Amino acid sequence: MRKYWSFFKMRLMAGLQYRAAALAGMSTQFAWGAMEILLYRAFWLEHPERFPMGMEALASYIWLQQAFLTLFAMWQWEYDILESVKTGAVSYELLRPADMYSMWMSRSIANRLARAALRMVPVILVASLLPAPWGLRVRISPAAFGVFLLSMTLMVLVVCAYSLFVCSLTFYLTDPNGIMVLSVAAADLLGGAIVPLPFLPEGFRLDNYISLFTNGEFLASVARSIAMCIVPIAATIIIVLLALFVTTIYFPSLEKYVQIICMIPYTIQGVILSVSILSLYVGSPTFLSNRLLMLMGAYCVVILPYIYQGIRNGMRAVHMPTLIEAAEMLGASKLYAFFRVVVPNILSAIIISSLLAVGIIFGDYVLIRNLAGTSAPNMQIYLYQTMKHDSTMASAVFVIIMLTTFIITLLVLLLQSRDTKRRQQQVKE
């Protein structure tokens, strides 16, 4: 920890030496802040009742934004880091006996603090001397000021982490300019850097997301979606593992028939599957007439090809019969060798298949609508019901579903990439 603190102090002292650049930046910030206030003043004089905040509060917002601009501005990139990645000089940093990300974080925080320290005090002092409603007027309690400092500290850490995340993408991109422009535009728009947050339309604010995660019905739909993913996936994995174990070890000639059966769900549409299940089991006097049980069974059928293909490819990659024979020579039974030797070696394939299945179940609407109706609404049903009375809230639900699907896809790609690299390494060895 001491080495990172020393590195932070060195970068901070180096940044404090650029006084001429700070002076030029201050003049720009004074001019920009004055123009912004004049612009909002013109709108305020036309319709003051439509403003979500008073003119004095708006002027204080703008001057505080200008004072701490270099602390939170997303366009303050660490260009030396980007250049080192492009040229390959980052390899020297990888050889250092220190964590590279911690060094980058120390550098980023120090650079931002150095730029802000030279500018914020003069901007705040001059803005405080301006007459109302043009100047900075801050009237807060000590407790509120403490919360302000805490939020500022957390925000600096978030901004630096966000900036370093974009910089780290340079390892995987030929040219990072595109992702840099998009990330700056999104952060500035949604963070209040371009337009103050109270002025944003209701659909652009985080109010809907906050209300969603405090809504019991939405949280219940999320819990149901998760439960509906876990039960069918776990059941399907166990069935496929046992089926492949039996066919591979005892009846190899039956493997092609198992493959054909597992591939059949590819050709079955959700509507056809749900109607077929209802017509077959809805009038049954047995427990099979339970709607949730029918839904779980339908999900098992839908995800069967994905689970089967992933596990089958994993077993072929590790040469399952060879592993079991080696374990038998050491005195283990076939079943014990399968679950204690083979399954741990194909765990990455099982996880990838499970994530693919989660994405399929998570986005389902047809099966749960036809089989369970509104008795057990998941996130898709909640989205459909929300669309009837609140489009902005429905948009927030849709964004959450899309982000969840994106995260699942990203995890699948990362695990596949890691598994591919591991296999290539094993081949080289």
Secondary structure by P-SEA (a helix, b strand, c coil): caaaaaaaaaaaaaaacaaaaaaaaaaaaaaaaaaaaaaaaaaaaaccccccccaaaaaaaaaaaaaacccccccccaaaaaaaaaaccccccccccccaaaaaaaaaaaaaaaaaaacaaaaaaaaaacccccbbbbbbcaaaaaaaaaaaaaaaaaaaaaaaaaaaaccccccaaaaaaaaaaaaaaaaccccccccccccccaaaaaaaaacaaaaaaaaaaaaaaaaaaaaaaaaaaaaaaaaacccccaaaaaaaaaaccccccaaaaaaaaaacccccccccccaaaaaaaaaaaaaaaaaaaaaaaaaaaaaaaaaaaaaaaacccaaaaaaacccccaaaaaaaaaaaaaaaaaaccaaaaaacccccccaaaaaaaaaaccaaaaaaaaaaaaaaaaaaaaaaaaaaaaaaaaaaaaaac
